[in-house]
Amino acid sequence: MTAQGKMVTLDVTDLAFDGKSVAHLDGKVVFLKGGLPGETVEAEIVRSKPRYDQGVVRRIIKKSELRIDARCSHFEHCGGCTWQDLKYEQQLSYKQKQVADCLERLGGFDTVEVKEIMGVDDPFWYRNKMEFSFHVAEDESMCLGLHERGHFDRIFDLEKCYLQSELSNEIVAWVRQFVTSHNIPAYDVKTHDGYMRFLVIRQGVRTDQTMVNLVTNLGAFPSSEMLVEHMTGAFPQITTIIHNQTGKLSNVAVGEIEDVLYGPGYIEEKLFDCRFRIRANSFFQTNSLQAERLYGVAFDMLQPEPTDRVLDLYCGAGTIGILLADRVDRVVGVELVEDAVTAARENAALNGIENISFHQGHVRDYLKSQRNGEEKFSALIIDPPRAGLHPKAVKRIIEMQPEKLLYISCNPSTFARDAKSFGQAGYDLPAVQPVDMFPHTMHIELVGRFFRN
Ligand SMILES: C[S@@+](CC[C@H](N)C(=O)[O-])C[C@H]1O[C@@H](n2cnc3c(N)ncnc32)[C@H](O)[C@@H]1O
């Protein structure tokens, strides 16, 4: 008989990969929204499937020793953080365990060493970029903030977020006040009327430069000169202000028409000895300090040599290749997004790097085009999106037989799937190194080096 709709008492035993907690009911797994290991909870079963049930914790009967008070007053309903109420050391150990579970369950590996996950020094204030949405509430009032957990179309008015910086919180409050007092209407995602869509704040944590990017519906920004004068008067730390217009219905904070209202139109960030120019729409790792650790580990594993020819697949704005270029013979980066490739070329020039080139297009197509290519690569670096590698890309990489194969992943389950294919083709994976880029969230980054045997 289905348990759907029932209220049940459950003991939470584990945390699942997607931020849910795990319990068992009559021998069946239950994935729960809410709850921490060691807790007894009263939960409602909201969905019953043949192999598992889904539930929502309605009341905690016995609290876990791992539970702490979340610092943020918005935590209960904000879609940003999942585990602010779990001690940071425990977040790390669950992430580490999830990597080991994925490798074993999905990759069939039982001998890969999962090195101790690299945590951050301060699990707050780590983001260099945040997107805030404007919204028309049910009572027609305007709010500016973040998404409610589980609701793509509901935004709450943000008072304070602990993930970016105090300056970012102050800018949010200031922009909300400016827009309200000048009667500039917020965009309504349902009717597509209105003007203000997003406020994006980017900060160079090593350079103290700050970008404010206002993303709106189509049309010139009303009183933009006054906005710039007042905003830079209130916040001299702001180094550039951008206006992006978009007429697209999709709810993404990217514009088709960009006007620089103030400053150079970009900020810079430093990683190791290189400078990177970050524009409003270009990709950059969101946690600068931890990105250095991730890349540091990746380069230690890769062991680059002056004769290496490196293929940097899914290269984004070219960060990895640019940081590596002076230690190898040559780097080719491949990236789908045109803006990212433009940024990559600009950043290579900015750092005086000449032995790097970038190719814009699908990795799969590039690999196909190289089938009879002249270029032989001794080292491949792969850093794909969460979906991991396309089977044809895996096949082609195996055919290329690179001596050094380094895989950076933001999804241990697709990493385990792809690693299994490399393993079957004769590559050994002695160890992986998880790195925590996003404390309080369920996201896990890891890096592994495959050795051809
Ligand atoms: C996780 S990011 C890696 C960025 C970069 N390696 C870095 O460290 O900054 C993945 C990148 O892959 C790009 N991408 C996604 N699908 C792609 C495809 N099929 N072919 C080429 N690039 C793709 C995305 O635009 C994104 O820049």
The ligand as an SDF file (V2000), in Angstrom:
LIG
                    3D

 27 29  0  0  0  0  0  0  0  0999 V2000
   32.6970   24.2790  -15.0850 C   0  0  0  0  0  0  0  0  0  0  0  0
   32.9330   25.5000  -16.3230 S   0  0  0  0  0  0  0  0  0  0  0  0
   34.6720   25.4380  -16.4340 C   0  0  0  0  0  0  0  0  0  0  0  0
   35.3400   26.7500  -16.6180 C   0  0  0  0  0  0  0  0  0  0  0  0
   36.8380   26.8350  -16.5590 C   0  0  0  0  0  0  0  0  0  0  0  0
   37.5350   25.5990  -16.7720 N   0  0  0  0  0  0  0  0  0  0  0  0
   37.2890   27.4870  -15.2680 C   0  0  0  0  0  0  0  0  0  0  0  0
   37.8910   26.8400  -14.4350 O   0  0  0  0  0  0  0  0  0  0  0  0
   37.0200   28.6780  -15.0880 O   0  0  0  0  0  0  0  0  0  0  0  0
   32.3780   24.6470  -17.7540 C   0  0  0  0  0  0  0  0  0  0  0  0
   32.5130   25.4100  -19.0310 C   0  0  0  0  0  0  0  0  0  0  0  0
   32.1300   24.5660  -20.1230 O   0  0  0  0  0  0  0  0  0  0  0  0
   31.4550   25.3410  -21.1000 C   0  0  0  0  0  0  0  0  0  0  0  0
   30.6920   24.3950  -21.9290 N   0  0  0  0  0  0  0  0  0  0  0  0
   29.4970   23.8030  -21.6560 C   0  0  0  0  0  0  0  0  0  0  0  0
   29.1770   22.9180  -22.6060 N   0  0  0  0  0  0  0  0  0  0  0  0
   30.1650   22.9330  -23.5200 C   0  0  0  0  0  0  0  0  0  0  0  0
   30.4060   22.2310  -24.7400 C   0  0  0  0  0  0  0  0  0  0  0  0
   29.5470   21.3290  -25.1890 N   0  0  0  0  0  0  0  0  0  0  0  0
   31.5340   22.4910  -25.4110 N   0  0  0  0  0  0  0  0  0  0  0  0
   32.4120   23.4180  -24.9600 C   0  0  0  0  0  0  0  0  0  0  0  0
   32.2570   24.1230  -23.8110 N   0  0  0  0  0  0  0  0  0  0  0  0
   31.1420   23.8720  -23.1000 C   0  0  0  0  0  0  0  0  0  0  0  0
   30.6480   26.3150  -20.2860 C   0  0  0  0  0  0  0  0  0  0  0  0
   30.3060   27.4550  -21.0420 O   0  0  0  0  0  0  0  0  0  0  0  0
   31.6160   26.6420  -19.1300 C   0  0  0  0  0  0  0  0  0  0  0  0
   32.4210   27.7570  -19.4360 O   0  0  0  0  0  0  0  0  0  0  0  0
  1  2  1  0
  2  3  1  0
  2 10  1  0
  3  4  1  0
  4  5  1  0
  5  6  1  0
  5  7  1  0
  7  8  2  0
  7  9  1  0
 10 11  1  0
 11 12  1  0
 11 26  1  0
 12 13  1  0
 13 14  1  0
 13 24  1  0
 14 15  1  0
 14 23  1  0
 15 16  2  0
 16 17  1  0
 17 18  1  0
 17 23  2  0
 18 19  1  0
 18 20  2  0
 20 21  1  0
 21 22  2  0
 22 23  1  0
 24 25  1  0
 24 26  1  0
 26 27  1  0
M  CHG  2   2   1   9  -1
M  END
$$$$
